[in-house]
Amino acid sequence: MRLVTYRSHVEAEARLGALVGDLVLDLEMFGEECGVPLPSTMLEFIDLGPQAVAITSKLIEEAEGIFPIGTAQPVANVKLLAPIPRPRKNIFGIGLNYTEHVAESAKSLDTSAELPRQPVIFSKPPTSVIGPDDAIVHNAAITQQLDWEVELAAIIGTRAKGVSREKALNYVFGYTVCIDMSARDCRRAGQWIYSKGQDTFAPMGPCVVTADEIPDPQTLDLWLTVNGVEKQRSNTAYMLFKVDELVADISQGITLEPGDIIATGTPAGVGAGMDPQEWVWPGDIIVASVEGIGTLRHPVVAG
């Protein structure tokens, strides 16, 4: 199932929907028509647990594409938001999780050339999240080195504490696309949160694909372009620490809760690794995709 958060018009409240072909189906309204209570937000849906996915999928399948009047509309008519517009907690970011990115970072960002022995973890605050087509703000008073990173993000569906790698994927609700924007000249004493956590620095979406549709998250192509020029292309198979390892590792010391987000790291091809280095500026367009999930498109604006 492909789930979205959307508004039907500018003043409308955010709603939870399912993408069915070229339609977005309002799940709360659809549930009312079916006599089955369904929530109106993504976090409420995740909180219901795995049974919510099974029940909703069955209802949609039984409808056979014919939905009650007023419950569905063309996705082209709505504004998609970030799937979780305001996460409850900071996003877990994973650094240096692709071999070639480790190498390019060592040359340009003063990080170690040795492959990390454990996941490198940082965070991005909830205020950094924006949705599809929203503007990424380039604040020239703060940074002259604004960089891009395409990533697969995993969303936790069930409370996880001290879980094994073998069972870790059972705790994942679904997956989405994330762009980890990074102001490279804002790193402070080895800390990355100010560099990566500024407002608008976590574009996310366009949907969440539930985990049952992505049984193996380590087979997905991902790529990114700037102004139509490809900068990054790789596959999640090349992660140093796979999604199950990340969930298991974090959960040993930090309890993961429903709705938590893990951005799993980026492959080579970031601007800092170019020779000469490249950065994005107001007027640029960043497009990022993950196979089987979707595409994000974001203009960069001055701020």
Phi, psi and omega per residue, in radians:
M1 nan 2.525 3.135
R2 -1.986 2.006 -3.053
L3 -1.886 2.489 3.139
V4 -2.343 2.760 2.899
T5 -1.933 2.319 -2.999
Y6 -2.601 2.880 2.930
R7 -2.127 2.431 3.127
S8 -1.386 -0.399 2.997
H9 -2.755 3.034 -2.944
V10 -0.994 -0.724 -3.044
E11 -1.534 -0.097 -3.052
A12 -1.292 2.765 3.053
E13 -1.324 2.716 3.085
A14 -1.189 2.434 -3.092
R15 -2.250 2.735 3.054
L16 -1.666 2.264 3.131
G17 -2.350 2.872 3.001
A18 -2.034 2.371 3.067
L19 -1.435 2.155 3.096
V20 -2.243 1.747 -3.009
G21 1.099 -2.211 3.129
D22 -1.721 0.318 3.127
L23 -1.927 2.653 2.927
V24 -1.953 2.165 -3.075
L25 -1.766 2.097 3.105
D26 -1.244 1.985 -2.992
L27 -1.260 -0.638 3.118
E28 -1.130 -0.801 3.131
M29 -1.138 -0.722 3.126
F30 -1.097 -0.743 3.115
G31 -1.074 -0.705 3.110
E32 -1.061 -0.732 3.138
E33 -1.168 -0.513 -3.126
C34 -1.579 -0.098 -3.095
G35 1.310 0.380 3.138
V36 -2.191 1.942 -3.118
P37 -1.072 2.201 3.049
L38 -2.229 2.589 -3.048
P39 -1.333 2.977 -3.115
S40 -1.875 -0.041 3.134
T41 -2.291 2.741 -3.131
M42 -1.104 -0.769 -3.110
L43 -1.120 -0.677 3.091
E44 -1.112 -0.682 3.127
F45 -1.129 -0.797 3.114
I46 -1.063 -0.700 -3.121
D47 -1.069 -0.440 -3.121
L48 -1.242 -0.291 3.091
G49 1.565 -3.137 -3.048
P50 -1.011 -0.496 -3.107
Q51 -1.112 -0.475 3.135
A52 -1.116 -0.692 3.112
V53 -1.130 -0.790 -3.110
A54 -1.111 -0.799 -3.117
I55 -1.121 -0.813 -3.092
T56 -1.165 -0.738 3.109
S57 -1.035 -0.717 -3.136
K58 -1.142 -0.740 3.122
L59 -1.090 -0.749 -3.140
I60 -1.155 -0.735 3.133
E61 -1.085 -0.733 -3.125
E62 -1.178 -0.443 3.133
A63 -1.234 -0.389 3.111
E64 0.914 0.697 3.057
G65 1.401 0.032 3.119
I66 -1.947 1.866 -3.026
F67 -1.919 2.625 3.118
P68 -0.955 2.541 -3.118
I69 -0.980 2.327 3.086
G70 1.577 -0.123 -3.106
T71 -1.626 -0.310 -3.086
A72 -2.339 2.618 3.081
Q73 -2.636 2.807 3.127
P74 -1.037 2.368 -3.141
V75 -1.090 -0.449 3.112
A76 -1.132 -0.314 -3.101
N77 -1.603 -0.045 -3.070
V78 -2.046 2.876 3.041
K79 -1.785 2.005 3.074
L80 -1.342 2.401 3.079
L81 -1.891 3.049 2.966
A82 -1.008 2.445 -3.111
P83 -0.925 -0.723 3.002
I84 -2.065 1.600 -3.010
P85 -1.038 -0.577 3.127
R86 -2.391 1.571 3.107
P87 -0.982 2.639 3.138
R88 -1.225 -0.490 -3.057
K89 -2.382 3.003 3.056
N90 -1.040 2.578 3.025
I91 -1.308 2.380 3.000
F92 -1.421 2.070 3.060
G93 -1.788 2.524 3.121
I94 -2.028 2.127 3.141
G95 -1.717 2.684 2.981
L96 0.942 0.900 -3.040
N97 -1.919 0.161 2.991
Y98 -2.258 2.377 -3.008
T99 -0.937 -0.859 -3.073
E100 -1.191 -0.503 3.079
H101 -1.234 -0.592 3.047
V102 -1.036 -0.771 -3.106
A103 -1.147 -0.797 -3.109
E104 -1.210 -0.577 3.115
S105 -1.193 -0.637 3.124
A106 -1.099 -0.572 -3.134
K107 -1.342 -0.545 -2.951
S108 -2.076 -0.337 -3.019
L109 -2.128 0.219 3.065
D110 1.050 0.542 3.021
T111 -1.707 2.920 -3.083
S112 -1.216 2.503 3.070
A113 -1.405 -0.217 3.109
E114 -1.334 2.456 3.094
L115 -1.131 2.360 -3.135
P116 -1.109 2.479 3.127
R117 -1.508 -0.331 3.086
Q118 -2.385 2.743 3.095
P119 -1.002 2.402 3.071
V120 -1.604 2.026 -2.969
I121 -2.037 2.316 3.012
F122 -2.352 -2.994 3.119
S123 -2.505 2.776 3.072
K124 -2.233 2.285 -3.068
P125 -1.260 2.794 3.118
P126 -0.977 -0.519 -3.119
T127 -1.222 -0.144 3.123
S128 -1.467 -0.172 -3.007
V129 -1.404 2.322 2.968
I130 -2.327 2.896 -3.095
G131 -1.835 -3.137 -3.109
P132 -0.913 2.369 3.076
D133 1.266 -0.083 3.081
D134 -1.209 2.704 -3.085
A135 -1.400 2.405 2.961
I136 -1.555 2.187 -3.041
V137 -1.597 2.180 3.043
H138 -1.761 1.886 3.140
N139 -1.672 1.755 -3.056
A140 -1.147 -0.328 3.095
A141 -1.302 -0.287 -3.098
I142 -1.893 -0.725 -3.021
T143 -2.421 2.532 2.958
Q144 -2.086 0.202 -3.072
Q145 -2.396 1.133 -3.120
L146 -1.532 2.155 -2.962
D147 -2.141 2.899 -3.075
W148 -2.054 2.671 3.023
E149 -2.696 2.031 3.057
V150 -1.487 2.417 -3.081
E151 -2.555 2.631 2.890
L152 -1.473 2.315 3.081
A153 -2.005 2.358 3.088
A154 -1.820 2.396 -3.139
I155 -1.951 2.199 -3.094
I156 -1.303 2.427 -3.127
G157 -1.958 -0.379 -3.070
T158 -2.391 2.460 3.133
R159 -0.924 2.253 -3.085
A160 -2.236 2.116 3.085
K161 -2.396 2.059 3.088
G162 1.105 0.625 -3.079
V163 -1.416 2.727 3.099
S164 -1.457 2.755 3.075
R165 -1.060 -0.646 -3.083
E166 -1.084 -0.525 -3.093
K167 -1.856 -0.014 -2.951
A168 -1.064 -0.700 -3.093
L169 -1.161 -0.317 3.080
N170 -1.151 -0.290 -3.098
Y171 -1.673 -0.011 -3.115
V172 -1.612 2.228 3.105
F173 -1.390 -0.762 -3.094
G174 -3.107 -2.973 -3.010
Y175 -2.379 2.621 3.079
T176 -2.529 3.095 3.117
V177 -1.707 2.428 3.089
C178 -2.346 2.467 2.962
I179 -1.915 2.068 3.141
D180 -1.604 1.501 3.096
M181 -1.198 2.493 -3.004
S182 -2.473 2.150 3.018
A183 -1.574 1.700 -2.961
R184 -1.099 -0.482 -3.126
D185 -1.549 0.213 3.115
C186 -1.950 0.208 3.051
R187 -1.256 2.429 -3.053
R188 -2.244 1.978 3.079
A189 0.889 0.718 3.113
G190 1.447 -0.057 3.139
Q191 -1.630 2.433 -3.003
W192 -1.873 -0.140 -2.959
I193 -1.107 -0.639 3.129
Y194 -1.298 -0.539 3.090
S195 -1.204 -0.689 -2.996
K196 -1.911 -0.130 -3.014
G197 -1.868 0.200 -3.115
Q198 -1.192 2.777 3.126
D199 -0.927 2.379 3.129
T200 1.317 0.145 -3.055
F201 -1.581 0.185 3.076
A202 -2.357 1.147 3.010
P203 -1.020 2.422 -3.054
M204 -2.591 2.508 3.101
G205 2.469 -2.670 -0.128
P206 -1.334 -0.212 -3.106
C207 -2.594 3.023 2.920
V208 -1.894 2.173 3.016
V209 -1.672 2.134 -3.065
T210 -1.153 2.652 -2.972
A211 -1.075 -0.453 3.132
D212 -1.136 -0.374 3.122
E213 -1.612 -0.167 3.075
I214 -2.259 1.291 -3.089
P215 -1.133 -0.467 3.097
D216 -2.219 1.755 -3.117
P217 -1.308 0.016 -3.107
Q218 -1.746 0.501 -3.134
T219 -2.268 0.282 -2.950
L220 -1.781 2.234 2.978
D221 -1.240 2.556 3.026
L222 -2.487 2.536 -3.068
W223 -2.710 2.828 -3.108
L224 -2.559 2.462 3.051
T225 -2.174 2.681 2.987
V226 -2.155 2.088 -3.098
N227 0.933 0.661 3.085
G228 1.454 -0.046 -3.139
V229 -1.744 2.153 -3.106
E230 -1.193 2.258 3.130
K231 -1.962 -0.628 -3.110
Q232 -2.283 2.438 2.979
R233 -2.731 2.195 3.134
S234 -2.797 -2.849 3.128
N235 -2.475 2.513 -3.111
T236 -1.116 -0.198 3.055
A237 -1.069 -0.409 -3.061
Y238 -1.605 0.154 3.016
M239 -1.074 2.437 3.032
L240 -1.219 -0.786 3.097
F241 -2.007 2.017 -3.070
K242 -1.266 2.950 -3.097
V243 -0.992 -0.758 -3.135
D244 -1.116 -0.636 3.091
E245 -1.144 -0.701 -3.118
L246 -1.139 -0.807 3.125
V247 -1.062 -0.803 -3.132
A248 -1.110 -0.779 -3.084
D249 -1.117 -0.881 -3.117
I250 -1.067 -0.708 -3.044
S251 -1.198 -0.265 3.101
Q252 -1.127 -0.597 -3.081
G253 -2.092 -0.325 -3.108
I254 -2.240 2.149 3.125
T255 -1.202 2.153 3.051
L256 -1.543 2.391 -3.074
E257 -2.159 2.779 3.134
P258 -0.921 2.290 -3.118
G259 1.654 -0.200 3.061
D260 -1.121 2.563 -3.068
I261 -2.119 2.319 3.047
I262 -2.056 1.963 3.029
A263 -1.515 2.064 -2.796
T264 -1.553 0.166 3.077
G265 1.798 2.868 -3.034
T266 -2.112 2.629 3.053
P267 -1.429 -3.096 3.116
A268 -1.133 2.799 3.089
G269 2.001 0.186 3.099
V270 -1.277 2.798 -3.083
G271 -1.084 -0.616 -3.142
A272 -1.108 -0.412 -3.106
G273 -1.567 -0.071 -3.138
M274 -1.346 2.789 3.075
D275 -2.289 1.790 0.012
P276 -1.289 2.869 -3.128
Q277 -1.110 2.605 3.137
E278 -2.161 2.527 3.113
W279 -2.339 2.820 3.066
V280 -1.690 2.652 -3.051
W281 -2.384 2.854 3.083
P282 -0.916 2.346 -3.078
G283 1.784 -0.330 3.112
D284 -1.321 2.730 3.103
I285 -2.153 2.176 3.098
I286 -1.856 2.270 3.093
V287 -2.197 2.218 -3.095
A288 -2.293 2.447 -3.095
S289 -2.402 2.585 2.927
V290 -2.217 2.260 -3.107
E291 -0.933 2.329 3.076
G292 1.418 -0.080 -3.133
I293 -2.026 -1.026 3.128
G294 2.684 -2.913 -3.009
T295 -2.261 2.426 3.004
L296 -1.898 2.461 3.073
R297 -2.309 2.196 -3.060
H298 -2.423 2.240 2.976
P299 -1.390 2.620 3.019
V300 -1.754 2.269 -3.114
V301 -2.218 2.764 3.087
A302 -1.329 2.542 3.131
G303 -2.711 nan nan
